[in-house]
Amino acid sequence: MDLPRLKPGHRFTVPRPTGSADALMLAQQAAADKAQGRLTVIVTAQATDAQRLIEEIGFFAPAVRAAVFPDWETLPYDTFSPHQDLISERLATLWQISRHGQEHGADLVLVPATTALYRLAPPAFMAAYTFHFKTGQKLDEARLRSQLTLAGYNHVSQVVSPGEYAVRGSLIDLYPMGSPMPYRVDLFDDEIDSIRGFDPDTQRSLYPVPEVRLLPGREFPMDDDARARFRSRWRELLEGDPTKSRIYKDMGTGVATAGIEYYLPLFFDETATVFDYLGNDATLVLHGDI
């Protein structure tokens, strides 16, 4: 099937092909957009279609760097938080979108329609809480601990999940959000002597890497200003005595209560959607009955 010649602001509707032909057509569109420096965004009616398409598009167009923006897989106002692996994947996808056209960026993003409805932290939040360090760089251990805590990372005795870090003498183990593996940083005085990936199951060091990227540990901030804003907006927008709410009281002591993600708009003056991350030049494809 020949692809339509797309123009900014124009919309085309084509019949949905049978079998995997839709993945082939979308792979061709993504490859054409990549050649022109544009991001391709596919909003699917079903989450299962997003998972199927990313696998099949990878077969038809292996040069296209694709990512899925997954759902939290929880119900609104559940009393438990999404799994850390899902939060990690979501943050990684947002970072890849921001890096479109650059190294480690995404050329194609698949978003289930239900996931696209949720409010997100503004892009400025990701930019402010993302930082890098590399071998040979000076590193203040106390400052790094402060940055990790501020970014929402948990201090543990042994690192096994994204969003955790541990300090043992001159060794710092950390599992960055959005990373496929944790890393072990070996310090020589105040300089990074080496950075190696390691197996979280066996805790054995693997191969060296030149640098590490640290994304925020959560999709919302937990610094003093953010917590004060949360409590102020809670009193402003919600009825009843706030001192009787466990979430409100926990926020005052710096505890992120399970399920706090659904109160994300209280952390920010303005929130965003996934479309605010995509830019104005992206090609938007609606897949299925949307």
Sequence and secondary structure as in RCSB ss.txt:
>XXXX:A:sequence
MDLPRLKPGHRFTVPRPTGSADALMLAQQAAADKAQGRLTVIVTAQATDAQRLIEEIGFFAPAVRAAVFPDWETL
PYDTFSPHQDLISERLATLWQISRHGQEHGADLVLVPATTALYRLAPPAFMAAYTFHFKTGQKLDEARLRSQLTL
AGYNHVSQVVSPGEYAVRGSLIDLYPMGSPMPYRVDLFDDEIDSIRGFDPDTQRSLYPVPEVRLLPGREFPMDDD
ARARFRSRWRELLEGDPTKSRIYKDMGTGVATAGIEYYLPLFFDETATVFDYLGNDATLVLHGDI
>XXXX:A:secstr
       TT        STTHHHHHHHHHHHHHHHTT  EEEEESSHHHHHHHHHHHHHH TTS EEE     S 
TT SS   HHHHHHHHHHHHHHHTTTSTT  SEEEEEHHHHTS B  HHHHHHT EEEETT B  HHHHHHHHHH
TT EE SS  STTEEEEETTEEEEE TT SS EEEEEETTEEEEEEEE TTT  EEEE SEEEE  SSSS  SHH
HHHHHHHHHHHHS S GGG HHHHHHHTT   TTGGGGGGGG SS B HHHHH SS EEEEES  
